[in-house]
Amino acid sequence: MEWDLHHMRLLILNLAMIMLLPAVPASAAADSQERLTLKRLSSNAAKRKDEGLNVTISAVRSSFINRDTDRLASCLGNKKVYLSLKSRTGEAGYYTRSQVHFIFDKMFRDHRTRSFEYSPSDITISEEGRAFVRSEWTYVVLGSDTVVTEHLRFLFEKEKNGWQISEIKASSR
């Protein structure tokens, strides 16, 4: 009986909260959707104009193609970076700049990059100064003929000295 009474109280509380919410006219919802569309459009326009982000993304691409850990490290800020990669056997987590350098130095020795691709349409810039970039890294595991394609998602944050990597995650598409 207590269980039913408890759920009844929650239901009444939820109904009371719903009744207190202001009604939103359909025109306001349409205006909200229009503003959202405009934000997306301005975000896409900003993407094309943000040369600093394009330079950083190109540096990341070059670092993977040339297996250049120092170049990748130049794209890291002073904050810890979140790594979650399939090509790495270690644990996902937050790593310092020097730890990321060490991790990628080993990864670039153990994997020969075939390609690293991204499309400008796979870049999303938020108004909060964050950029999300999806990419595709294809590599050969050294000592074998195994070719692997890993879908990576980068999160960049705009800092005083430009766009910096704050997260690299393997993702499934």
Secondary structure as UniProt FT lines:
FT   HELIX           2..20
FT   HELIX           26..49
FT   HELIX           51..65
FT   TURN            66..67
FT   HELIX           69..73
FT   TURN            74..75
FT   STRAND          81..84
FT   STRAND          93..95
FT   HELIX           97..110
FT   STRAND          111..125
FT   TURN            127..128
FT   STRAND          130..141
FT   TURN            142..143
FT   STRAND          147..159
FT   TURN            160..161
FT   STRAND          162..171
//
